[in-house]
Structures are given as structure tokens and as C-alpha cells.
């Protein structure tokens, strides 16, 4: 296993990696709408938060020689399922067919006060 790290995505806030490579797969830890330059949560709509979140995911994938086009599985964590359609619309703009397998779940609380967090598994 090899750690993935990039300054183009926020630093981890705990004892975990931004992502790891194992064999031909990349595993990206849950990312949220945090500006990697300031470390601050992007204040905005769930759609705007989803854009920043996916840009963070993409930066980690690129650090591992992959891209959003190589994602095979995604998990979307939503603070409120009412945001589903808004988040889904942005997600569809960043992902391409054939779309990855995906789960979307509503959670009571996330480690940081954000509306969306996304983790992915991708091929290299």
C-alpha cells in the first residue's frame, strides 16, 4: 500500500491518508468542501459544496495517476437528503458514462459542519 498525498486537496484531519494506492486501485478518503489553500470550509449551497468536494477528490486521484473518469465506486454522505437532487446534478456534471456504482446516504453528523462528503474507489 502506498499513501497518496497532494497540496491540491485539504490535509487529513485525523490519522488517515487523503488516499492510498493498493494494487491497481486508488481509495480516496471522504472529502468535503474545504479549500486546500486556506483550510476553510467553502460557504455555499450544497451544489457549490459538491463542486469543491469533487475538485478535492479529483486532485487526489490525479496525484495517484487516475481521474474521475476512472472511478468505479462512490459513496455520497449527505447532511440532509433534501439536498439529493442538487448534489446529484453537480455529480452528473463531474462524472461520465459509464457512471460508477454509487451509494448515497443521509447522516446525522459529519466530522466538520458540511453538507456533503464523498469518498471514491478508482482504477489506475
C-alpha positions as CSV (number, residue, x, y, z in Angstrom):
1,X,0.0,0.0,0.0
2,X,1.2,3.5,-0.9
3,X,-0.1,6.8,0.5
4,X,-1.4,9.4,-1.8
5,X,-0.9,13.0,-0.8
6,X,-1.3,16.3,-2.6
7,X,-1.3,20.0,-1.6
8,X,-4.1,20.5,-4.1
9,X,-6.6,18.8,-1.6
10,X,-7.2,19.6,2.1
11,X,-4.9,17.9,4.7
12,X,-6.4,15.0,6.6
13,X,-7.9,16.0,10.0
14,X,-7.1,12.7,11.6
15,X,-5.0,9.6,11.5
16,X,-5.8,8.7,7.9
17,X,-4.4,9.4,4.4
18,X,-6.0,11.6,1.7
19,X,-5.9,8.4,-0.3
20,X,-4.0,5.2,-0.8
21,X,-3.0,3.0,-3.7
22,X,-3.3,-0.8,-3.3
23,X,-2.6,-2.8,-6.4
24,X,-4.4,-1.3,-9.3
25,X,-7.0,0.6,-7.2
26,X,-7.0,4.0,-5.6
27,X,-9.0,4.6,-2.4
28,X,-9.8,8.2,-1.7
29,X,-10.9,9.1,1.9
30,X,-14.1,11.1,2.3
31,X,-13.6,14.6,1.1
32,X,-15.6,17.7,1.8
33,X,-15.9,21.3,0.6
34,X,-12.7,22.5,2.1
35,X,-10.4,25.0,0.3
36,X,-7.0,23.3,0.3
37,X,-5.2,26.7,0.3
38,X,-7.0,28.2,3.3
39,X,-8.2,25.0,5.1
40,X,-11.6,26.7,5.4
41,X,-15.0,25.2,4.5
42,X,-16.4,26.7,1.4
43,X,-19.5,28.6,2.4
44,X,-22.2,28.0,-0.2
45,X,-25.1,25.9,-1.4
46,X,-25.0,22.1,-1.3
47,X,-24.3,22.3,-5.1
48,X,-21.3,24.7,-4.5
49,X,-20.0,22.4,-1.8
50,X,-20.3,19.4,-4.1
51,X,-18.2,21.2,-6.7
52,X,-15.4,21.9,-4.3
53,X,-15.7,18.3,-2.8
54,X,-15.3,16.7,-6.2
55,X,-12.4,19.0,-7.1
56,X,-10.7,17.8,-4.0
57,X,-11.4,14.1,-4.9
58,X,-10.1,14.8,-8.4
59,X,-6.8,16.3,-7.1
60,X,-6.1,13.2,-5.0
61,X,-6.9,10.9,-7.9
62,X,-4.6,12.8,-10.2
63,X,-1.8,12.5,-7.5
64,X,-2.2,8.8,-8.0
65,X,-2.3,8.8,-11.8
66,X,-6.0,8.5,-12.1
67,X,-9.1,10.7,-12.7
68,X,-12.8,11.0,-12.1
69,X,-13.3,9.0,-15.3
70,X,-11.7,6.0,-13.6
71,X,-13.9,6.0,-10.5
72,X,-15.7,2.6,-10.1
73,X,-17.5,3.2,-6.8
74,X,-18.5,6.4,-5.0
75,X,-20.3,7.0,-1.6
76,X,-22.0,10.3,-1.1
77,X,-22.8,11.3,2.5
78,X,-25.5,14.0,2.8
79,X,-26.3,16.0,5.9
80,X,-29.9,16.2,4.6
81,X,-31.5,14.0,1.9
82,X,-33.4,17.1,0.7
83,X,-30.0,18.1,-1.0
84,X,-30.0,14.9,-3.1
85,X,-31.3,16.3,-6.4
86,X,-29.0,19.4,-6.1
87,X,-25.9,17.3,-5.3
88,X,-26.8,14.7,-7.9
89,X,-27.0,17.3,-10.7
90,X,-23.5,18.6,-9.9
91,X,-22.2,15.0,-9.5
92,X,-23.5,14.2,-13.0
93,X,-21.5,17.1,-14.4
94,X,-18.2,15.8,-13.0
95,X,-18.7,12.1,-13.7
96,X,-19.0,10.4,-17.1
97,X,-20.6,7.3,-18.5
98,X,-20.4,4.6,-17.7
99,X,-21.2,6.1,-14.3
100,X,-19.6,4.4,-11.3
101,X,-21.6,2.4,-8.8
102,X,-22.8,4.7,-6.0
103,X,-24.5,4.9,-2.7
104,X,-26.0,8.0,-1.2
105,X,-26.8,8.1,2.5
106,X,-28.1,10.7,4.9
107,X,-26.0,11.1,8.0
108,X,-26.8,12.7,11.3
109,X,-23.4,14.5,11.6
110,X,-20.1,14.7,9.7
111,X,-16.7,15.4,11.4
112,X,-16.9,19.0,10.1
113,X,-20.0,21.1,9.6
114,X,-20.6,20.5,5.9
115,X,-23.5,19.4,3.8
116,X,-21.7,16.7,1.7
117,X,-18.8,14.3,1.8
118,X,-17.7,12.0,-1.0
119,X,-15.3,9.0,-1.0
120,X,-14.4,7.0,-4.1
121,X,-12.6,3.9,-5.3
122,X,-10.9,4.2,-8.8
123,X,-8.8,2.2,-11.1
124,X,-5.3,3.3,-12.3
